[in-house]
Amino acid sequence: MKTKILKTEQEYNEACERIYSLMNSSEKAIEPDSAAGEEIELLSLLVEKYEMEYHRLETPDPIEAIKFRMEQMNLKQADIAPLFGGKTRVSEVLRRRRPLTLKMITLLNRYLGIPLESLVSGNKEIKLEAEKRDKLLSISSIQEYLKGGQAAMI
């Protein structure tokens, strides 16, 4: 396989297949400095770049992340009530009638290991007022940051 920037889904799939075949080509561990090791590393970087551009995953909804972790850990609402301040409050949060507080987010991360990124993202209702947003977007460093893939936050 000729190593080049991946531009199509077919090239991406071929690179993934090549990585798989290289990794399973020997019973022995592949040395990083060997030809196969360097090819795997290069292909992995190309695959990662392609995935960041074309297969970007959205962070999960915070409530769905909590429910997923509860299922994984076989927990009931009563089990996690202390993290929310009581049984009523956990029910309100899981039914989307009450937002997560900073304290809840911190405790969910600390005791259940839910990533902070999963708990703080997803609320698309939080937006800046048009005047404040325009003032913020007039700053060149913020414009550059948002061009780097964060435009969904606007």
TORKOL-4160 file (C-alpha; in steps of 0.2 Angstrom, whole numbers, padded with zeros to 4 digits, m for minus):
154
<pt num="1" X="0000" Y="0000" Z="0000"/>
<pt num="2" X="0007" Y="0017" Z="m0005"/>
<pt num="3" X="0007" Y="0028" Z="0011"/>
<pt num="4" X="m0002" Y="0045" Z="0008"/>
<pt num="5" X="m0014" Y="0057" Z="0015"/>
<pt num="6" X="m0031" Y="0048" Z="0017"/>
<pt num="7" X="m0045" Y="0057" Z="0007"/>
<pt num="8" X="m0058" Y="0044" Z="0004"/>
<pt num="9" X="m0067" Y="0031" Z="0014"/>
<pt num="10" X="m0060" Y="0017" Z="0003"/>
<pt num="11" X="m0042" Y="0023" Z="0007"/>
<pt num="12" X="m0047" Y="0024" Z="0025"/>
<pt num="13" X="m0053" Y="0006" Z="0025"/>
<pt num="14" X="m0038" Y="0000" Z="0016"/>
<pt num="15" X="m0026" Y="0008" Z="0029"/>
<pt num="16" X="m0036" Y="0000" Z="0043"/>
<pt num="17" X="m0035" Y="m0017" Z="0034"/>
<pt num="18" X="m0016" Y="m0014" Z="0032"/>
<pt num="19" X="m0014" Y="m0010" Z="0050"/>
<pt num="20" X="m0024" Y="m0025" Z="0055"/>
<pt num="21" X="m0014" Y="m0037" Z="0044"/>
<pt num="22" X="0003" Y="m0030" Z="0050"/>
<pt num="23" X="m0002" Y="m0032" Z="0068"/>
<pt num="24" X="m0007" Y="m0050" Z="0065"/>
<pt num="25" X="0007" Y="m0055" Z="0054"/>
<pt num="26" X="0018" Y="m0061" Z="0068"/>
<pt num="27" X="0017" Y="m0071" Z="0084"/>
<pt num="28" X="0031" Y="m0060" Z="0091"/>
<pt num="29" X="0028" Y="m0042" Z="0097"/>
<pt num="30" X="0032" Y="m0029" Z="0083"/>
<pt num="31" X="0047" Y="m0018" Z="0088"/>
<pt num="32" X="0043" Y="0000" Z="0086"/>
<pt num="33" X="0059" Y="0004" Z="0076"/>
<pt num="34" X="0056" Y="m0010" Z="0064"/>
<pt num="35" X="0049" Y="m0007" Z="0046"/>
<pt num="36" X="0032" Y="m0014" Z="0051"/>
<pt num="37" X="0032" Y="m0004" Z="0067"/>
<pt num="38" X="0036" Y="0012" Z="0058"/>
<pt num="39" X="0023" Y="0008" Z="0045"/>
<pt num="40" X="0009" Y="0004" Z="0058"/>
<pt num="41" X="0014" Y="0021" Z="0067"/>
<pt num="42" X="0013" Y="0031" Z="0051"/>
<pt num="43" X="m0004" Y="0023" Z="0046"/>
<pt num="44" X="m0011" Y="0025" Z="0063"/>
<pt num="45" X="m0007" Y="0044" Z="0062"/>
<pt num="46" X="m0016" Y="0045" Z="0045"/>
<pt num="47" X="m0031" Y="0035" Z="0051"/>
<pt num="48" X="m0032" Y="0046" Z="0066"/>
<pt num="49" X="m0032" Y="0062" Z="0056"/>
<pt num="50" X="m0045" Y="0055" Z="0044"/>
<pt num="51" X="m0056" Y="0050" Z="0059"/>
<pt num="52" X="m0055" Y="0067" Z="0067"/>
<pt num="53" X="m0060" Y="0075" Z="0051"/>
<pt num="54" X="m0074" Y="0063" Z="0044"/>
<pt num="55" X="m0079" Y="0052" Z="0059"/>
<pt num="56" X="m0079" Y="0064" Z="0073"/>
<pt num="57" X="m0090" Y="0058" Z="0087"/>
<pt num="58" X="m0101" Y="0069" Z="0097"/>
<pt num="59" X="m0100" Y="0068" Z="0116"/>
<pt num="60" X="m0115" Y="0060" Z="0123"/>
<pt num="61" X="m0130" Y="0068" Z="0131"/>
<pt num="62" X="m0126" Y="0070" Z="0150"/>
<pt num="63" X="m0142" Y="0062" Z="0156"/>
<pt num="64" X="m0139" Y="0047" Z="0144"/>
<pt num="65" X="m0121" Y="0046" Z="0150"/>
<pt num="66" X="m0128" Y="0044" Z="0168"/>
<pt num="67" X="m0141" Y="0031" Z="0163"/>
<pt num="68" X="m0127" Y="0022" Z="0153"/>
<pt num="69" X="m0116" Y="0021" Z="0168"/>
<pt num="70" X="m0130" Y="0016" Z="0180"/>
<pt num="71" X="m0134" Y="0002" Z="0168"/>
<pt num="72" X="m0115" Y="m0003" Z="0167"/>
<pt num="73" X="m0113" Y="m0003" Z="0186"/>
<pt num="74" X="m0131" Y="m0011" Z="0189"/>
<pt num="75" X="m0136" Y="0004" Z="0200"/>
<pt num="76" X="m0154" Y="0011" Z="0204"/>
<pt num="77" X="m0159" Y="0029" Z="0206"/>
<pt num="78" X="m0159" Y="0026" Z="0225"/>
<pt num="79" X="m0140" Y="0020" Z="0224"/>
<pt num="80" X="m0135" Y="0036" Z="0217"/>
<pt num="81" X="m0146" Y="0048" Z="0226"/>
<pt num="82" X="m0132" Y="0054" Z="0238"/>
<pt num="83" X="m0123" Y="0061" Z="0223"/>
<pt num="84" X="m0138" Y="0072" Z="0219"/>
<pt num="85" X="m0144" Y="0077" Z="0236"/>
<pt num="86" X="m0159" Y="0064" Z="0238"/>
<pt num="87" X="m0171" Y="0053" Z="0229"/>
<pt num="88" X="m0182" Y="0066" Z="0223"/>
<pt num="89" X="m0168" Y="0076" Z="0215"/>
<pt num="90" X="m0160" Y="0062" Z="0206"/>
<pt num="91" X="m0177" Y="0058" Z="0198"/>
<pt num="92" X="m0180" Y="0076" Z="0193"/>
<pt num="93" X="m0163" Y="0076" Z="0185"/>
<pt num="94" X="m0165" Y="0060" Z="0175"/>
<pt num="95" X="m0182" Y="0066" Z="0169"/>
<pt num="96" X="m0174" Y="0082" Z="0163"/>
<pt num="97" X="m0184" Y="0093" Z="0175"/>
<pt num="98" X="m0169" Y="0099" Z="0184"/>
<pt num="99" X="m0152" Y="0104" Z="0177"/>
<pt num="100" X="m0136" Y="0096" Z="0184"/>
<pt num="101" X="m0126" Y="0107" Z="0196"/>
<pt num="102" X="m0108" Y="0109" Z="0197"/>
<pt num="103" X="m0108" Y="0099" Z="0213"/>
<pt num="104" X="m0117" Y="0085" Z="0205"/>
<pt num="105" X="m0106" Y="0085" Z="0190"/>
<pt num="106" X="m0090" Y="0084" Z="0201"/>
<pt num="107" X="m0098" Y="0070" Z="0212"/>
<pt num="108" X="m0103" Y="0060" Z="0196"/>
<pt num="109" X="m0086" Y="0061" Z="0189"/>
<pt num="110" X="m0077" Y="0057" Z="0206"/>
<pt num="111" X="m0088" Y="0042" Z="0211"/>
<pt num="112" X="m0095" Y="0035" Z="0195"/>
<pt num="113" X="m0080" Y="0040" Z="0184"/>
<pt num="114" X="m0091" Y="0048" Z="0171"/>
<pt num="115" X="m0080" Y="0059" Z="0160"/>
<pt num="116" X="m0082" Y="0078" Z="0164"/>
<pt num="117" X="m0084" Y="0081" Z="0145"/>
<pt num="118" X="m0099" Y="0070" Z="0145"/>
<pt num="119" X="m0107" Y="0079" Z="0159"/>
<pt num="120" X="m0105" Y="0097" Z="0154"/>
<pt num="121" X="m0109" Y="0096" Z="0136"/>
<pt num="122" X="m0125" Y="0093" Z="0127"/>
<pt num="123" X="m0135" Y="0108" Z="0133"/>
<pt num="124" X="m0138" Y="0117" Z="0117"/>
<pt num="125" X="m0150" Y="0129" Z="0126"/>
<pt num="126" X="m0136" Y="0139" Z="0134"/>
<pt num="127" X="m0131" Y="0152" Z="0122"/>
<pt num="128" X="m0124" Y="0170" Z="0122"/>
<pt num="129" X="m0135" Y="0184" Z="0118"/>
<pt num="130" X="m0131" Y="0190" Z="0100"/>
<pt num="131" X="m0122" Y="0206" Z="0106"/>
<pt num="132" X="m0111" Y="0197" Z="0118"/>
<pt num="133" X="m0108" Y="0183" Z="0105"/>
<pt num="134" X="m0103" Y="0196" Z="0092"/>
<pt num="135" X="m0091" Y="0205" Z="0103"/>
<pt num="136" X="m0083" Y="0188" Z="0108"/>
<pt num="137" X="m0081" Y="0183" Z="0090"/>
<pt num="138" X="m0073" Y="0199" Z="0085"/>
<pt num="139" X="m0057" Y="0193" Z="0095"/>
<pt num="140" X="m0045" Y="0185" Z="0082"/>
<pt num="141" X="m0039" Y="0171" Z="0094"/>
<pt num="142" X="m0056" Y="0165" Z="0098"/>
<pt num="143" X="m0060" Y="0165" Z="0079"/>
<pt num="144" X="m0045" Y="0154" Z="0076"/>
<pt num="145" X="m0050" Y="0142" Z="0090"/>
<pt num="146" X="m0068" Y="0140" Z="0083"/>
<pt num="147" X="m0061" Y="0137" Z="0065"/>
<pt num="148" X="m0052" Y="0122" Z="0073"/>
<pt num="149" X="m0068" Y="0112" Z="0074"/>
<pt num="150" X="m0077" Y="0120" Z="0089"/>
<pt num="151" X="m0090" Y="0130" Z="0078"/>
<pt num="152" X="m0104" Y="0119" Z="0085"/>
<pt num="153" X="m0102" Y="0129" Z="0102"/>
<pt num="154" X="m0107" Y="0146" Z="0094"/>
